[in-house]
């Protein structure tokens, strides 16, 4: 008895996609979906949350005056 391949939802279109070495686009279902995701990263549509830097002046000493 052969086990059926594990199916995962494509991150782009949510279609079931086989997560096997033979699927060259895994975890995506196709080259199109992979390229759409890559384009979203390249255009900075995806962002990683980060803490805002402190405002200059709160804990930052003023710059030294040039003589």
C-alpha positions in Angstrom: 0.0 0.0 0.0 1.4 3.4 -1.1 0.9 6.4 1.2 -0.7 9.3 -0.5 1.4 12.5 -0.6 0.9 15.0 2.1 -1.2 18.0 0.8 -0.6 21.5 2.1 -2.5 24.6 1.2 -0.6 26.8 -1.3 0.5 30.0 0.5 -0.7 32.1 -2.5 -3.9 30.6 -3.7 -4.8 28.1 -0.9 -5.2 25.2 -3.4 -4.0 21.8 -2.1 -0.5 21.2 -3.2 1.6 18.0 -2.8 4.5 18.5 -0.4 6.8 16.1 -2.0 10.3 16.4 -3.5 8.8 16.0 -7.0 6.9 19.2 -6.6 9.6 21.7 -7.6 7.5 24.7 -6.5 6.7 23.4 -3.0 5.1 24.6 -0.8 3.5 26.5 -3.7 1.3 24.7 -6.3 2.9 26.4 -9.4 5.6 28.7 -10.6 3.0 31.4 -11.0 2.1 31.3 -7.3 5.7 31.2 -6.3 6.5 34.3 -8.4 3.4 36.2 -7.0 4.8 35.6 -3.5 8.3 36.6 -4.5 6.9 39.8 -6.1 5.0 40.6 -2.8 8.3 40.3 -0.9 10.2 42.4 -3.5 7.6 45.2 -3.4 7.7 45.1 0.5 4.0 44.1 0.7 5.0 41.8 3.6 6.6 43.4 6.6 8.0 42.1 9.8 6.8 44.0 12.9 9.5 45.8 14.9 9.6 48.1 17.8 9.9 51.8 16.8 13.3 53.4 17.5 13.4 56.0 20.3 12.9 59.5 19.2 16.0 61.6 18.9 16.3 64.0 21.8 14.7 61.8 24.6 17.8 60.0 25.7 20.2 61.3 23.0 22.7 64.1 23.9 22.8 67.0 21.5 25.5 67.0 18.9 28.8 68.8 19.8 29.1 72.3 18.3 31.8 72.7 15.7 34.4 75.4 16.5 
